[in-house]
């Protein structure tokens, strides 16, 4: 456990309980008495955390009379620091002339204060932590705003949508249900009145948009999850199948730590290879994830999926001729 991690744990213990004994903190941290004394001293003197000691019991606590201080950035968990820096990046990129312009400045200021520590500025923290967006696609701001307005006002919208799989465009009347940010791209989960099904539409593939006066139909969350959350990635479907993938022992060390699907099942084989089972409906995104592992991944089943992947790999080799 690093020193910053110890600082964060001590702070959380003192906030979650009114009084914490020295022995409880030492046992939880697994450090020597001298180390804990130094940590408590630095927290109080250098980090300005209002820690006081009860003279009667010897227990430690944070002085409730002192106004709440902001948690220094160095104490955040990876998930928290990612969320804060992502929000800061989104606000910096936000169009200052939009309808939320007057609210952006105080939000940015509050995020900066949360990221500040006694030794590093928010700019320095942001410079040292690099968040990379992979394959993010631009979507027209006016369409995004129109979708958001119809979504909250519960009104249907007419869209012209270009399907990337075929390159064709179609006009759809849809009832928007929710916006989803997936792999750095925005999707609109909606009831399609043309297909009479729930569908996910890539926002950047919407070519025209018009809000109607017709009220949107409402789909309960349970049905949204059952229809759109049961498949693999952003591709949903009524029929759920299970894919069985086999990874080489060399690649297994990475795969065992990866989260492909909430219901995935995985196990090591006796020779060190790793077998992964996961549900899917439509297979485009699953196939893309399989192909990126090349010879380190073999599809064991179902046979239809195995054949698709094999055909794509043969076609890829064919691109290189006799090289």
Secondary structure, 3 states (H helix, E strand, C coil): CCHHHHHHHHHHHHHHCCCECHHHHHHHHCCCHHHHHHHHHHHHHCCCCCEEECCCCCCEEECCCCCCCCCCHHHCCHHHHHHHHHHHHHHHHCCCCCCCHHHHHHHHHHHHHHHCCCCCCHHHHHHHCCCCCCCCCCCCHHHHHHHHHHHHHCEEEEEEEECCCCCCEEEEEEEEEEEEEECCEEEEEEEECCCCEEEEEEHHHEEEEEEEEEECCCCCHHHHHHHHCCCECCECCCCCEEEEEEECHHHHHHHCCCCCCCCCEEEECCCCCEEEEEEECCCHHHHHHHHCCHHHEEEEECHHHHHHHHHHHHHHHHCCCCC
